[in-house]
Amino acid sequence: MVHKSVLGVFLVAAIAFAVFFALTFGAVSDKNAAFGVIAFIGLLAVILFSMFQDMKLTKKDVSIALWYRILSVVTLVGLTWFCTRLGTLWGWW
């Protein structure tokens, strides 16, 4: 039963990543600051939550821990892309 709940939490985290990543496109294309702040905080929360779950499940030797690590890396790449797009948009570099 523990594995089913862990899988459900993973699916919710993956859906949250998709929603916040979609908000990044709204923030970049429409120059909407509210979308940008929500997307940044949301992506950061998904990264921290995924890393926490990965560390917790690695101690228990659960195989889905790898998927949490993959989700955190993919989200980190998305957050890096978002930050570089904002830097380019605002003329920082």
Buried (B, 14 or more C-beta within 10 A) or exposed (E): EEEEEBEEBBEEBBEBBEEBBEBBEBBBEEEBEEBBEBBBEBBBBBBEBBBEBBEEBEEEEBEBBEBBBEBBBBBBEBBEEBBEBBEEEEEEE
